[in-house]
Amino acid sequence: MWNVIGQRGRGGRLAKLAARRPDGLSALQALRSPAHTLTKFTRHVEPKIFGRVGNLEVRLARSRAEVKLAQRLRFQVFYEEMSAVPTRLAQFRRRDEDAYDAICDHLLVVDLDKSVRRLSRPGIEMPAVIGTYRVLRQEIAEQSLGFYTASEYDITPLIRAKSPRYRFMELGRSCVLAPYRGKRSVELLWHGLWTYIREHKIDVMIGCASFDGTDPDEHAMALSFLHHNTLAPPEWRCSAHSKLYVPMDRVPKDKIDAKAALKAIPPLIKGYLRLGAYIGDGAVIDHQFGTTDVLVVLPVEKIDPRYFEHYGAPDETKSRIAVDA
């Protein structure tokens, strides 16, 4: 169902900060602060293992060392394989990191095979992290930095209108190491993510997914298809901030080649759409990461029930591939 390669998802700011700074500049300023990469990893994370298939295991990062391994994987995918431009510090450390890493939970797929272990520091070996997703729950965001997505999209009105009935969670920084980009590792990520969502009673997933490149005209057919066919209904719609807004309706609806458009849409975005996701209004160009971003809003209540047969029903308490299943 999923073919995650690299999606450097977005997130935002405290709701009250976003209300004061609706342009999302508060989030950008925090991320650009010279001190942001020095944020300490202080949250206690329960050592959850969500499932295992063969030598691959999906679990939450349990230590700063494991978060660093996820950051190194992200650097390898986003900066070395894709077109992101690293800062001098990121280039020196060879890690993709920001202030949000300290407040998010990090879902990992690790290879337990001892022959592919990685050094976390001299003399200490750890299982190789081959896939990751970064997740941020609403209550954690509201106590700290807010949602990263708010730096690109005006999500505050939606969250205010839907809370407290709906609990939001942001997805971002998803990637899988190239040799592992098959069905098994990607499904492991989603077994873990879906179990996490059920455990924390999440109602809405939100975040950004990306097209490679910063010229929206190169993606005119795909962006137009998304705008005309998957735009969120008014009650779920968010728009890009006016200073960042890039129109997605670049081709008239009657001129769109649906087959060509679907082929051009990145696999992760197509996966979200199959589940039942909506797309926000307007794209955003991210020059640092070399991408054209679109907003994804996925209410759990809109997920196509056919996927429950494989990943488990919303009221199930644990993963179907749990070690003790």
PyMOL commands that set and color helices and strands:
alter all, ss='L'
color gray80, all
select helices_A, chain A and resi 15-20+25-32+36-38+64-81+88-93+99-102+114-116+138-143+149-151+156-162+178-180+183-199+216-230+234-236+253-255+258-264+267-275+300-302+305-311
alter helices_A, ss='H'
color red, helices_A
select strands_A, chain A and resi 6-7+49-53+56-60+105-111+118-121+124-126+128-137+168-176+204-212+278-279+284-286+291-299
alter strands_A, ss='S'
color yellow, strands_A
deselect
rebuild
show_as cartoon
